[in-house]
């Protein structure tokens, strides 16, 4: 597999700025959840063959936790993405300081 071309495409997409849009991020989280849901049985089978986990244990310790995290982010991403006001150093007075929560860029994660 040619990872360099995949990373180039991802960087090109990220540079468009679309990934910073909260609505886009919510949509991607919903699509991720839907994809996991549609492949749930395959995930259970893989967990059975690799770790000998039952479907109940797989849901409780693997898949269910991911669903919970996705649901939490969908519900709270607007609040988590807001600019946060922080103390301004005295030498920058009378300005105001903020921390902006934004995506940093592209990552490549390779897992088993």
C-alpha positions in Angstrom: 0.0 0.0 0.0 1.3 3.5 -0.9 1.0 5.4 2.3 2.7 8.5 1.0 -0.1 9.2 -1.6 -2.7 8.6 1.1 -1.0 11.1 3.4 -0.7 13.6 0.6 -4.4 13.4 -0.1 -5.2 13.7 3.6 -2.9 16.8 3.9 -4.5 18.3 0.8 -8.0 17.8 2.3 -6.9 19.2 5.7 -5.5 22.3 4.1 -9.0 23.1 2.7 -10.0 23.9 6.3 -13.1 21.8 6.2 -11.9 19.7 9.1 -12.2 22.7 11.4 -15.9 23.0 10.9 -17.8 21.6 13.9 -20.7 20.4 11.8 -18.3 18.4 9.6 -16.7 16.8 12.6 -20.1 15.8 14.0 -21.0 14.3 10.6 -17.7 12.3 10.6 -18.4 11.0 14.1 -21.8 9.9 13.1 -20.4 8.2 10.0 -17.8 6.5 12.2 -20.5 5.2 14.5 -22.5 4.0 11.6 -19.5 2.2 10.1 -18.7 0.5 13.4 -22.4 -0.5 13.7 -22.5 -2.0 10.2 -19.3 -4.1 10.9 -20.2 -5.0 14.5 -20.4 -8.7 13.9 -17.0 -8.8 12.1 -15.5 -6.9 15.0 -17.0 -9.4 17.4 -15.7 -12.3 15.4 -12.2 -10.8 15.3 -12.2 -10.3 19.1 -13.4 -13.9 19.5 -10.6 -15.3 17.4 -7.8 -12.9 18.7 -8.8 -12.7 22.4 -11.5 -15.3 22.9 -14.0 -12.7 23.9 -17.7 -13.4 23.8 -20.0 -10.9 22.0 -21.3 -9.6 25.4 -17.7 -9.0 26.7 -16.7 -7.5 23.3 -19.6 -5.0 23.5 -19.0 -4.2 27.2 -15.2 -3.8 27.0 -14.5 -2.7 23.4 -17.3 -1.6 21.1 -19.7 -0.2 23.7 -17.0 2.1 25.1 -16.3 3.5 21.7 -20.0 4.2 21.2 -20.1 6.0 24.5 -17.1 8.1 23.5 -18.6 9.0 20.1 -21.9 9.9 21.7 -20.2 12.1 24.3 -18.2 13.9 21.6 -21.3 14.4 19.4 -23.2 15.9 22.3 -20.3 18.1 23.6 -18.1 19.0 20.7 -19.6 22.4 20.3 -18.8 23.3 23.9 -15.3 21.6 23.7 -14.5 23.5 20.5 -15.2 26.9 21.9 -12.4 29.4 22.5 -11.4 29.3 26.2 -10.5 32.6 27.9 -7.3 32.3 29.9 -5.3 34.8 32.1 -3.2 37.3 30.1 0.3 38.0 31.3 0.7 41.4 32.8 3.2 42.5 30.1 0.5 42.0 27.5 -2.1 44.1 29.3 -4.8 45.3 28.3 -5.1 42.5 25.8 -7.1 39.3 26.2 -5.9 35.7 25.8 -7.7 32.7 24.4 -7.0 29.0 23.7 -8.6 27.8 20.5 -9.3 24.1 20.3 -8.6 23.1 16.6 -7.5 20.0 14.8 -3.7 20.0 14.3 -3.4 18.1 11.0 -3.0 14.6 9.6 -1.8 11.5 11.4 -1.2 8.0 10.2 -2.0 5.2 12.7 -1.1 1.7 11.8 -2.4 -1.0 14.1 -2.7 -4.8 14.1 
